[in-house]
């Protein structure tokens, strides 16, 4: 943990770790279960997976707004309860309608608890920075690394259950049990809003409950620097989504199959788990948050530009491996920086709404960007990879117009 990290920060970081273990024990095996296990057509499998993403990312802004209104504790507990119900339902769902309903419930559960935990982590990271001088990016980097560690261990748990003959149902029930543990732990350990914020912030939050919701939404969505951050961050998520779109096409082109794709995903998770903290520790003391954001987006762009320039190498996987490495390094620089900038751009009473909006706006950009980049998959390689490199480069240019990020408030 970061030096002198508070018990509350430890709880939030452990929460992210547990969330991803439970989630990724199920998600990697959902498509195969829908196709092979339930006999769904390929287009229907894609639709179900798209609905899950929309019910999660698209509704983050709802979870953020509820967090601002009621505090993080009830929102996290409600989200955990819905995730338990969703996994239990999915374990026994046999028809298209019940599968869709269960998947929507699972996605909406994350739209509740994830913005609550992320906004609380950002708020506490700022408080920790003010109290100890530890850059907030270090705390947020630990949060990201914990999430990646959970994403790395979750599929192993699911694979183990499948190898033992438990099947997809056992993976769902194991995921539900993880969230039962999280629910019980947070019901006992997660303090109410008044216990984790100082009096000034508490009074601000209380006054927000009497103001109109429309006023809060207007304040966030007319905040120019925050919207610029959303657009810059969106270019990263459009680029990151290429791990699921352009990278598989590149691996199949180079090797004739997608069998090696799992190794490249494992490489990405391993890089985050092992390098996130030391990389952020160095960058946080040498670079402003804005500089980290710009450098991260530029590094992501370099990863795409390198693909047509990198020789095939062993097994033809070297271009794909270079892309994964540079994209992951860029991610490790820019994600903690972007999350750390949000508290400087918005009022504390709207931090939950802003945190959710950052994900929801980015999710909509990915929806449109994926369709556009998918249409380019048949284009010549130099054209495809040049266009993909231009997206995060445009984000870096946008990010360069943001305030440097030294802890001052920029919202008027």
C-alpha positions as CSV (number, residue, x, y, z in Angstrom):
1,X,0.0,0.0,0.0
2,X,1.0,3.6,-0.3
3,X,2.8,5.0,2.7
4,X,0.5,5.4,5.7
5,X,-2.6,4.4,3.7
6,X,-5.8,4.7,5.7
7,X,-7.9,1.6,6.5
8,X,-10.6,3.0,4.3
9,X,-8.2,3.2,1.3
10,X,-7.2,-0.4,2.0
11,X,-10.9,-1.4,2.0
12,X,-11.6,0.3,-1.3
13,X,-8.5,-1.2,-3.0
14,X,-9.4,-4.7,-1.7
15,X,-12.9,-4.2,-2.9
16,X,-11.7,-3.6,-6.5
17,X,-9.6,-6.8,-6.3
18,X,-12.5,-8.8,-5.1
19,X,-14.9,-7.3,-7.6
20,X,-12.7,-8.4,-10.5
21,X,-12.1,-11.9,-9.2
22,X,-15.8,-12.5,-9.0
23,X,-16.6,-10.9,-12.3
24,X,-13.8,-12.5,-14.4
25,X,-14.5,-15.9,-12.9
26,X,-17.5,-15.8,-15.2
27,X,-17.1,-13.3,-18.1
28,X,-14.4,-15.1,-20.2
29,X,-16.7,-18.2,-20.4
30,X,-20.0,-16.5,-21.1
31,X,-19.7,-16.4,-24.9
32,X,-18.9,-20.1,-25.1
33,X,-21.7,-20.9,-22.7
34,X,-24.2,-19.0,-24.8
35,X,-23.0,-20.4,-28.1
36,X,-22.1,-24.0,-27.2
37,X,-24.1,-24.5,-24.0
38,X,-27.4,-22.8,-25.0
39,X,-27.1,-23.0,-28.8
40,X,-27.5,-19.3,-29.5
41,X,-26.6,-17.9,-32.9
42,X,-23.4,-15.9,-33.2
43,X,-25.3,-12.6,-33.7
44,X,-27.4,-13.2,-30.6
45,X,-24.3,-14.0,-28.5
46,X,-22.8,-10.7,-29.7
47,X,-26.1,-8.9,-28.9
48,X,-26.2,-10.3,-25.3
49,X,-22.5,-9.3,-24.7
50,X,-23.2,-5.8,-26.1
51,X,-26.2,-5.4,-23.8
52,X,-24.1,-6.3,-20.8
53,X,-21.5,-3.6,-21.8
54,X,-24.3,-1.0,-22.3
55,X,-26.1,-1.8,-19.1
56,X,-22.7,-1.3,-17.3
57,X,-20.7,1.4,-18.9
58,X,-23.7,3.3,-20.3
59,X,-25.3,3.6,-16.9
60,X,-22.3,4.5,-14.8
61,X,-23.5,8.0,-14.7
62,X,-26.6,6.8,-12.9
63,X,-24.6,5.0,-10.2
64,X,-22.4,8.1,-9.8
65,X,-25.4,10.4,-9.4
66,X,-26.9,8.0,-6.8
67,X,-23.6,8.0,-4.9
68,X,-23.6,11.8,-4.7
69,X,-27.2,11.7,-3.4
70,X,-27.1,8.8,-0.9
71,X,-23.4,8.2,-0.3
72,X,-21.3,5.3,-1.4
73,X,-22.3,2.7,1.2
74,X,-25.9,2.0,0.2
75,X,-25.1,2.1,-3.5
76,X,-22.2,-0.4,-3.1
77,X,-24.4,-2.7,-1.0
78,X,-27.3,-2.5,-3.5
79,X,-24.9,-3.2,-6.4
80,X,-23.4,-6.3,-4.6
81,X,-26.9,-7.6,-3.9
82,X,-27.9,-7.2,-7.6
83,X,-24.7,-8.8,-8.8
84,X,-25.4,-11.9,-6.5
85,X,-28.9,-12.1,-7.9
86,X,-27.7,-11.7,-11.4
87,X,-25.0,-14.4,-11.2
88,X,-27.5,-16.8,-9.4
89,X,-30.1,-16.2,-12.2
90,X,-27.5,-16.6,-15.0
91,X,-26.4,-20.0,-13.5
92,X,-29.9,-21.4,-14.1
93,X,-31.1,-19.3,-17.0
94,X,-32.0,-21.5,-20.0
95,X,-34.0,-19.2,-22.4
96,X,-32.9,-16.1,-24.3
97,X,-35.2,-13.9,-22.3
98,X,-33.9,-15.1,-18.9
99,X,-30.3,-14.9,-20.1
100,X,-30.8,-11.3,-21.3
101,X,-32.5,-10.3,-18.1
102,X,-29.7,-11.8,-15.9
103,X,-27.0,-10.2,-18.0
104,X,-28.7,-6.8,-17.8
105,X,-28.9,-7.2,-14.0
106,X,-25.2,-8.1,-13.8
107,X,-24.3,-5.1,-15.8
108,X,-26.5,-2.7,-13.9
109,X,-25.0,-3.9,-10.6
110,X,-21.6,-2.8,-11.7
111,X,-23.1,0.5,-12.9
112,X,-24.0,1.0,-9.2
113,X,-21.0,-0.1,-7.2
114,X,-18.1,0.7,-9.6
115,X,-18.7,4.6,-9.7
116,X,-19.3,4.6,-6.0
117,X,-16.0,2.8,-5.2
118,X,-14.0,4.7,-7.9
119,X,-15.2,8.2,-6.8
120,X,-14.6,7.4,-3.1
121,X,-11.1,6.2,-4.0
122,X,-10.4,9.4,-5.9
123,X,-11.7,11.5,-3.0
124,X,-9.6,9.6,-0.4
125,X,-6.6,9.8,-2.7
126,X,-6.8,13.6,-2.6
127,X,-7.2,13.6,1.2
128,X,-4.3,11.2,1.5
129,X,-2.2,13.5,-0.7
130,X,-3.0,16.5,1.4
131,X,-2.3,14.7,4.6
132,X,0.9,12.9,3.7
133,X,2.3,14.5,0.5
134,X,2.0,11.1,-1.3
135,X,0.9,11.9,-4.9
136,X,-2.7,10.8,-5.4
137,X,-1.6,8.9,-8.6
138,X,0.2,6.4,-6.4
139,X,-3.0,5.5,-4.6
140,X,-4.9,5.3,-7.8
141,X,-2.2,3.2,-9.4
142,X,-2.5,0.7,-6.6
143,X,-6.3,0.7,-7.2
144,X,-5.7,-0.1,-10.9
145,X,-3.1,-2.8,-10.1
146,X,-5.5,-4.5,-7.6
147,X,-8.2,-4.6,-10.3
148,X,-5.8,-6.1,-12.8
149,X,-4.7,-8.7,-10.2
150,X,-8.3,-9.7,-9.7
151,X,-8.8,-9.8,-13.5
152,X,-5.8,-12.1,-13.7
153,X,-6.9,-14.5,-10.9
154,X,-10.6,-14.5,-11.8
155,X,-10.3,-16.5,-15.0
156,X,-8.0,-19.0,-13.2
157,X,-10.7,-19.6,-10.7
158,X,-13.2,-20.1,-13.5
159,X,-10.9,-22.4,-15.4
160,X,-10.3,-24.5,-12.3
161,X,-14.0,-25.0,-11.8
162,X,-14.5,-25.9,-15.4
163,X,-11.6,-28.4,-15.2
164,X,-13.0,-30.0,-12.1
165,X,-16.3,-30.6,-14.0
166,X,-18.4,-28.0,-12.3
167,X,-19.2,-26.2,-15.6
168,X,-20.4,-22.7,-16.2
169,X,-23.0,-23.0,-13.4
170,X,-20.3,-23.6,-10.9
171,X,-18.3,-20.5,-12.1
172,X,-21.5,-18.4,-11.8
173,X,-22.1,-19.6,-8.3
174,X,-18.5,-19.1,-7.3
175,X,-18.7,-15.5,-8.6
176,X,-21.9,-15.0,-6.6
177,X,-20.1,-16.3,-3.4
178,X,-17.3,-13.8,-3.9
179,X,-19.9,-11.0,-4.0
180,X,-21.6,-12.4,-0.9
181,X,-18.3,-12.1,0.9
182,X,-17.9,-8.5,-0.4
183,X,-21.5,-7.6,0.7
184,X,-21.1,-9.0,4.2
185,X,-17.6,-7.3,4.6
186,X,-18.9,-3.9,3.4
187,X,-22.0,-4.1,5.5
188,X,-19.7,-4.4,8.5
189,X,-16.7,-2.3,7.5
190,X,-17.8,0.5,5.0
191,X,-18.4,3.7,7.0
192,X,-21.3,6.0,6.2
193,X,-20.4,9.2,4.3
194,X,-20.2,11.3,7.4
195,X,-17.5,9.1,8.9
196,X,-15.1,9.3,6.0
197,X,-15.4,13.0,5.0
198,X,-14.5,16.1,6.9
199,X,-17.2,18.5,8.1
200,X,-16.8,20.9,5.2
201,X,-17.4,18.2,2.6
202,X,-20.2,16.7,4.6
203,X,-22.0,20.1,4.8
204,X,-21.5,20.4,1.0
205,X,-22.9,17.0,0.4
206,X,-25.9,17.7,2.6
207,X,-26.6,21.0,0.8
208,X,-26.4,19.1,-2.5
209,X,-29.4,17.0,-1.5
210,X,-31.6,20.1,-1.5
211,X,-30.4,21.3,-4.9
212,X,-32.0,20.1,-8.1
213,X,-30.6,17.1,-9.9
214,X,-30.8,19.1,-13.1
215,X,-28.4,21.7,-11.6
216,X,-25.8,19.0,-10.8
217,X,-26.0,17.5,-14.3
218,X,-25.8,20.9,-15.9
219,X,-22.8,21.8,-13.8
220,X,-20.9,18.7,-14.9
221,X,-21.9,18.6,-18.5
222,X,-21.2,22.3,-19.2
223,X,-17.8,22.1,-17.4
224,X,-15.5,22.5,-20.4
225,X,-12.3,21.2,-18.9
226,X,-14.1,18.1,-17.6
227,X,-15.6,17.5,-21.1
228,X,-12.2,17.8,-22.6
229,X,-10.9,15.2,-20.2
230,X,-13.8,12.9,-21.1
231,X,-13.0,13.2,-24.8
232,X,-9.3,12.6,-24.2
233,X,-10.0,9.6,-22.1
234,X,-12.5,8.3,-24.7
235,X,-9.7,8.1,-27.3
236,X,-7.8,5.8,-24.9
237,X,-10.8,3.5,-24.4
238,X,-11.4,3.4,-28.2
239,X,-7.8,2.4,-28.5
240,X,-7.9,-0.1,-25.7
241,X,-11.0,-1.8,-27.3
242,X,-8.7,-2.7,-30.2
243,X,-7.4,-5.5,-27.9
244,X,-10.8,-7.2,-28.7
245,X,-11.1,-6.1,-32.3
246,X,-7.9,-5.3,-34.2
247,X,-5.5,-7.4,-32.1
248,X,-7.4,-10.7,-32.7
249,X,-7.4,-10.0,-36.4
250,X,-3.7,-9.3,-36.4
251,X,-2.9,-12.5,-34.4
252,X,-5.0,-14.5,-36.8
253,X,-3.3,-12.9,-39.8
254,X,0.1,-13.6,-38.4
255,X,-0.4,-17.1,-37.0
256,X,-3.5,-18.5,-38.8
257,X,-5.5,-18.7,-35.5
258,X,-6.3,-16.9,-32.4
259,X,-4.9,-19.5,-30.1
260,X,-2.1,-17.2,-28.9
261,X,-4.4,-14.4,-28.0
262,X,-4.8,-15.5,-24.4
263,X,-1.1,-15.3,-23.9
264,X,-1.0,-11.7,-25.0
265,X,-3.9,-10.8,-22.6
266,X,-2.0,-12.5,-19.8
267,X,1.1,-10.5,-20.7
268,X,-1.0,-7.3,-20.4
269,X,-2.3,-8.2,-16.9
270,X,1.1,-9.3,-15.8
271,X,2.7,-6.0,-16.8
272,X,0.1,-4.0,-14.9
273,X,0.4,-6.2,-11.7
274,X,4.2,-6.0,-11.7
275,X,5.0,-2.5,-13.1
276,X,2.1,-0.3,-12.3
277,X,3.3,0.8,-8.8
278,X,7.0,1.4,-9.6
279,X,6.1,3.2,-12.8
280,X,3.5,5.5,-11.2
281,X,5.8,6.1,-8.2
282,X,8.5,7.4,-10.6
283,X,6.1,9.4,-12.9
284,X,4.1,10.9,-10.0
285,X,7.2,12.7,-8.7
286,X,8.6,13.7,-12.1
287,X,5.5,14.6,-14.1
288,X,2.3,16.6,-13.6
289,X,-1.0,14.6,-14.1
290,X,-1.5,16.3,-17.4
291,X,2.0,15.3,-18.6
292,X,1.3,11.7,-17.5
293,X,-2.0,11.7,-19.5
294,X,-0.3,13.2,-22.6
295,X,2.7,10.8,-22.4
296,X,0.4,7.8,-21.8
297,X,-1.8,8.6,-24.9
298,X,1.3,9.2,-27.0
299,X,2.7,5.8,-25.9
300,X,-0.5,4.1,-26.9
301,X,-0.4,5.8,-30.3
302,X,3.2,4.5,-30.7
303,X,2.0,1.0,-30.1
304,X,-0.4,1.1,-33.0
305,X,2.2,2.9,-35.3
306,X,4.8,0.2,-34.5
307,X,2.6,-2.7,-35.7
308,X,3.3,-2.4,-39.5
309,X,7.0,-1.4,-38.8
310,X,7.8,-4.4,-36.5
311,X,9.2,-7.6,-38.2
312,X,7.2,-10.7,-37.6
313,X,9.6,-12.4,-35.3
314,X,9.0,-15.7,-33.6
315,X,5.7,-17.1,-34.5
316,X,4.6,-13.9,-36.1
317,X,3.5,-12.5,-32.8
318,X,6.1,-9.8,-32.3
319,X,4.0,-6.9,-33.8
320,X,1.1,-7.9,-31.6
321,X,3.3,-8.2,-28.5
322,X,4.8,-4.7,-29.1
323,X,1.3,-3.3,-29.4
324,X,0.2,-4.9,-26.1
325,X,3.3,-3.8,-24.3
326,X,3.1,-0.2,-25.4
327,X,-0.6,0.1,-25.0
328,X,-0.4,-1.3,-21.5
329,X,2.5,1.0,-20.5
330,X,0.4,3.9,-21.8
331,X,-2.5,2.7,-19.8
332,X,-0.5,2.5,-16.6
333,X,0.6,6.2,-17.1
334,X,-2.7,7.7,-18.1
335,X,-5.5,5.9,-16.1
336,X,-4.3,7.0,-12.6
337,X,-3.6,10.5,-14.0
338,X,-7.1,10.9,-15.5
339,X,-8.8,9.7,-12.4
340,X,-6.6,12.0,-10.3
341,X,-7.5,15.0,-12.4
342,X,-11.3,14.6,-12.0
343,X,-11.4,15.9,-8.4
344,X,-9.6,19.0,-9.5
345,X,-12.2,19.8,-12.3
346,X,-15.5,19.2,-10.4
347,X,-17.0,20.1,-7.1
348,X,-16.7,17.5,-4.4
349,X,-20.5,17.1,-4.2
350,X,-20.6,16.1,-7.9
351,X,-17.6,13.8,-7.8
352,X,-19.7,10.6,-8.1
353,X,-21.7,12.0,-11.1
354,X,-18.5,13.1,-12.8
355,X,-16.7,9.7,-12.2
356,X,-19.7,7.9,-13.7
357,X,-20.0,10.4,-16.6
358,X,-16.3,9.8,-17.5
359,X,-17.0,6.1,-18.1
360,X,-20.4,6.6,-19.7
361,X,-19.2,9.2,-22.2
362,X,-16.2,7.0,-23.0
363,X,-18.5,4.0,-23.4
364,X,-20.6,5.8,-26.0
365,X,-17.4,6.8,-27.8
366,X,-16.3,3.2,-27.9
367,X,-19.7,2.1,-29.2
368,X,-19.3,4.5,-32.2
369,X,-15.6,4.1,-32.5
370,X,-15.7,0.3,-32.6
371,X,-18.1,0.4,-35.6
372,X,-15.8,2.8,-37.4
373,X,-12.6,1.0,-36.7
374,X,-14.3,-2.4,-37.5
375,X,-15.0,-1.1,-41.0
376,X,-11.3,-0.5,-41.5
377,X,-10.2,-4.1,-40.7
378,X,-10.1,-4.9,-44.4
379,X,-8.0,-1.8,-45.3
380,X,-4.3,-2.1,-46.1
381,X,-2.2,-2.5,-42.9
382,X,-0.5,0.9,-43.1
383,X,-3.8,2.7,-43.4
384,X,-5.5,0.7,-40.6
385,X,-2.7,1.2,-38.0
386,X,-2.1,4.8,-39.0
387,X,-5.8,5.7,-38.4
388,X,-5.7,3.8,-35.1
389,X,-2.6,5.6,-34.0
390,X,-4.2,9.0,-34.9
391,X,-7.0,8.4,-32.4
392,X,-4.9,8.5,-29.1
393,X,-2.7,11.2,-30.7
394,X,-5.8,13.4,-31.0
395,X,-6.5,12.6,-27.4
396,X,-3.0,13.6,-26.4
397,X,-3.5,17.0,-28.2
398,X,-6.8,17.5,-26.3
399,X,-5.2,16.5,-23.0
400,X,-2.5,19.1,-23.5
401,X,-5.1,21.8,-23.2
402,X,-6.1,20.7,-19.7
403,X,-4.9,22.3,-16.4
404,X,-1.6,20.7,-15.2
405,X,-3.3,19.2,-12.2
406,X,-1.7,20.3,-8.9
407,X,-4.6,20.0,-6.6
408,X,-6.2,23.4,-7.3
409,X,-9.9,23.5,-8.1
410,X,-10.8,24.7,-11.6
411,X,-14.6,24.6,-11.6
412,X,-16.1,28.0,-11.1
